[in-house]
Amino acid sequence: MVGVVGFDDSSWAQRCYPPLSTVHQPAAGLGERAAELVVRQLAGEDVPPGGTILESPVVWRESA
């Protein structure tokens, strides 16, 4: 048996047959964090180097 998993949890994944399991990409959270960091930089604040980890749960459907 083979399982298929996509990435971004788009509405397309639900329309596939069988419905595609995916990793949910928190697009709104990514945008909010990016905007927050830009505003802080513009205000002259130090922004720590490195990345931000946001929760990206797997959405299990019939493909896996």
C-alpha positions as CSV (number, residue, x, y, z in Angstrom):
1,M,0.0,0.0,0.0
2,V,1.2,3.5,-0.8
3,G,0.1,6.7,1.1
4,V,0.2,10.1,-0.5
5,V,0.5,13.3,1.6
6,G,0.5,16.9,0.2
7,F,1.5,20.2,1.7
8,D,-0.6,23.3,2.4
9,D,-4.1,21.8,3.0
10,S,-5.7,23.7,0.1
11,S,-9.3,23.2,-0.8
12,W,-8.1,21.2,-3.8
13,A,-6.9,18.4,-1.4
14,Q,-10.5,17.8,-0.3
15,R,-11.8,17.6,-3.9
16,C,-9.3,14.8,-4.9
17,Y,-10.4,11.2,-5.0
18,P,-9.5,9.9,-2.5
19,P,-9.3,13.1,-0.4
20,L,-5.6,14.0,0.0
21,S,-4.0,14.0,3.4
22,T,-1.9,17.1,3.9
23,V,0.2,19.1,6.2
24,H,-1.7,22.3,7.1
25,Q,0.3,25.5,6.4
26,P,-0.7,28.3,8.7
27,A,-0.6,31.0,6.1
28,A,-2.3,33.7,8.3
29,G,0.1,33.0,11.1
30,L,3.1,33.2,8.8
31,G,1.9,36.6,7.5
32,E,1.1,37.9,11.0
33,R,4.6,36.9,12.3
34,A,6.3,38.4,9.2
35,A,4.4,41.7,9.6
36,E,5.2,41.8,13.4
37,L,8.9,41.4,12.7
38,V,8.9,44.1,10.0
39,V,7.1,46.6,12.2
40,R,9.5,45.9,15.1
41,Q,12.5,46.5,12.8
42,L,11.0,49.8,11.5
43,A,10.5,50.9,15.1
44,G,14.3,50.3,15.6
45,E,13.9,47.2,17.8
46,D,16.4,44.4,17.7
47,V,14.9,41.3,16.1
48,P,16.6,38.1,17.2
49,P,18.1,36.1,14.4
50,G,16.7,32.7,13.6
51,G,13.3,31.4,12.5
52,T,9.9,31.0,13.9
53,I,8.2,27.7,14.3
54,L,4.5,27.6,13.9
55,E,2.3,24.6,14.4
56,S,1.7,22.7,11.1
57,P,-0.6,19.7,11.9
58,V,-1.1,16.8,9.6
59,V,-4.7,16.7,8.3
60,W,-5.4,13.0,7.8
61,R,-7.8,12.0,5.0
62,E,-8.3,8.9,2.9
63,S,-5.0,9.1,0.8
64,A,-2.8,8.0,3.7
